[in-house]
Amino acid sequence: MCYIVATAEATIIPFHEAVKTAIRREFELAKVCFGNDWQLLCIEENWGDTLDDRHTLRMLRSLNRNGSCYSRMFCRRD
Protein backbone atom coordinates (compact mmCIF):
# COMPACT_ATOMS: atom_id res chain seq x y z
CA MET A 1 0.00 0.00 0.00
CA CYS A 2 1.28 3.46 -0.86
CA TYR A 3 1.12 6.38 1.54
CA ILE A 4 1.17 10.13 1.20
CA VAL A 5 2.77 12.13 3.98
CA ALA A 6 0.94 15.37 4.73
CA THR A 7 3.83 17.68 5.45
CA ALA A 8 1.76 20.44 7.07
CA GLU A 9 0.32 18.13 9.70
CA ALA A 10 3.01 15.44 9.92
CA THR A 11 0.42 12.67 9.60
CA ILE A 12 0.46 9.77 7.20
CA ILE A 13 -2.57 9.45 4.93
CA PRO A 14 -3.19 6.18 3.04
CA PHE A 15 -3.02 6.73 -0.72
CA HIS A 16 -6.51 5.37 -1.36
CA GLU A 17 -7.97 7.89 1.10
CA ALA A 18 -6.21 10.73 -0.69
CA VAL A 19 -7.71 9.54 -4.00
CA LYS A 20 -11.20 9.32 -2.49
CA THR A 21 -10.82 12.84 -1.09
CA ALA A 22 -9.78 14.10 -4.53
CA ILE A 23 -12.79 12.35 -6.08
CA ARG A 24 -15.17 13.98 -3.61
CA ARG A 25 -13.62 17.39 -4.32
CA GLU A 26 -13.97 16.89 -8.08
CA PHE A 27 -17.60 15.75 -7.61
CA GLU A 28 -18.39 18.91 -5.64
CA LEU A 29 -16.83 21.11 -8.31
CA ALA A 30 -18.66 19.26 -11.10
CA LYS A 31 -22.01 19.52 -9.31
CA VAL A 32 -21.58 23.28 -8.97
CA CYS A 33 -20.61 23.68 -12.63
CA PHE A 34 -22.84 21.09 -14.30
CA GLY A 35 -25.69 20.34 -11.88
CA ASN A 36 -27.41 17.10 -12.85
CA ASP A 37 -25.63 16.64 -16.17
CA TRP A 38 -26.02 13.13 -17.56
CA GLN A 39 -22.25 12.57 -17.70
CA LEU A 40 -21.86 13.46 -14.03
CA LEU A 41 -24.77 11.23 -13.05
CA CYS A 42 -23.30 8.32 -15.02
CA ILE A 43 -19.93 8.71 -13.32
CA GLU A 44 -21.56 8.96 -9.90
CA GLU A 45 -23.74 5.89 -10.45
CA ASN A 46 -20.86 3.74 -11.70
CA TRP A 47 -18.20 4.77 -9.17
CA GLY A 48 -17.22 1.70 -7.18
CA ASP A 49 -19.29 -0.55 -9.43
CA THR A 50 -17.84 -0.54 -12.94
CA LEU A 51 -15.41 2.38 -12.42
CA ASP A 52 -12.49 2.11 -10.04
CA ASP A 53 -11.21 5.14 -8.12
CA ARG A 54 -8.49 6.09 -10.58
CA HIS A 55 -10.75 5.90 -13.63
CA THR A 56 -13.46 7.86 -11.79
CA LEU A 57 -10.99 10.59 -10.85
CA ARG A 58 -9.66 10.77 -14.40
CA MET A 59 -13.18 11.12 -15.83
CA LEU A 60 -14.18 13.77 -13.29
CA ARG A 61 -11.07 15.82 -13.97
CA SER A 62 -11.74 15.59 -17.69
CA LEU A 63 -15.34 16.70 -17.16
CA ASN A 64 -14.30 19.66 -15.02
CA ARG A 65 -11.53 20.79 -17.37
CA ASN A 66 -13.04 20.06 -20.78
CA GLY A 67 -16.79 20.01 -20.21
CA SER A 68 -16.90 16.33 -21.15
CA CYS A 69 -15.69 13.17 -19.47
CA TYR A 70 -14.80 11.69 -22.85
CA SER A 71 -11.41 12.36 -24.35
CA ARG A 72 -12.67 12.12 -27.92
CA MET A 73 -15.91 12.33 -29.84
CA PHE A 74 -17.53 8.98 -30.64
CA CYS A 75 -20.15 10.24 -33.03
CA ARG A 76 -21.51 13.53 -34.20
CA ARG A 77 -25.12 14.52 -34.56
CA ASP A 78 -25.87 17.71 -36.47
C-alpha positions in Angstrom: 0.0 0.0 0.0 1.3 3.5 -0.9 1.1 6.4 1.5 1.2 10.1 1.2 2.8 12.1 4.0 0.9 15.4 4.7 3.8 17.7 5.4 1.8 20.4 7.1 0.3 18.1 9.7 3.0 15.4 9.9 0.4 12.7 9.6 0.5 9.8 7.2 -2.6 9.4 4.9 -3.2 6.2 3.0 -3.0 6.7 -0.7 -6.5 5.4 -1.4 -8.0 7.9 1.1 -6.2 10.7 -0.7 -7.7 9.5 -4.0 -11.2 9.3 -2.5 -10.8 12.8 -1.1 -9.8 14.1 -4.5 -12.8 12.3 -6.1 -15.2 14.0 -3.6 -13.6 17.4 -4.3 -14.0 16.9 -8.1 -17.6 15.7 -7.6 -18.4 18.9 -5.6 -16.8 21.1 -8.3 -18.7 19.3 -11.1 -22.0 19.5 -9.3 -21.6 23.3 -9.0 -20.6 23.7 -12.6 -22.8 21.1 -14.3 -25.7 20.3 -11.9 -27.4 17.1 -12.9 -25.6 16.6 -16.2 -26.0 13.1 -17.6 -22.3 12.6 -17.7 -21.9 13.5 -14.0 -24.8 11.2 -13.0 -23.3 8.3 -15.0 -19.9 8.7 -13.3 -21.6 9.0 -9.9 -23.7 5.9 -10.4 -20.9 3.7 -11.7 -18.2 4.8 -9.2 -17.2 1.7 -7.2 -19.3 -0.6 -9.4 -17.8 -0.5 -12.9 -15.4 2.4 -12.4 -12.5 2.1 -10.0 -11.2 5.1 -8.1 -8.5 6.1 -10.6 -10.8 5.9 -13.6 -13.5 7.9 -11.8 -11.0 10.6 -10.8 -9.7 10.8 -14.4 -13.2 11.1 -15.8 -14.2 13.8 -13.3 -11.1 15.8 -14.0 -11.7 15.6 -17.7 -15.3 16.7 -17.2 -14.3 19.7 -15.0 -11.5 20.8 -17.4 -13.0 20.1 -20.8 -16.8 20.0 -20.2 -16.9 16.3 -21.1 -15.7 13.2 -19.5 -14.8 11.7 -22.9 -11.4 12.4 -24.4 -12.7 12.1 -27.9 -15.9 12.3 -29.8 -17.5 9.0 -30.6 -20.1 10.2 -33.0 -21.5 13.5 -34.2 -25.1 14.5 -34.6 -25.9 17.7 -36.5 
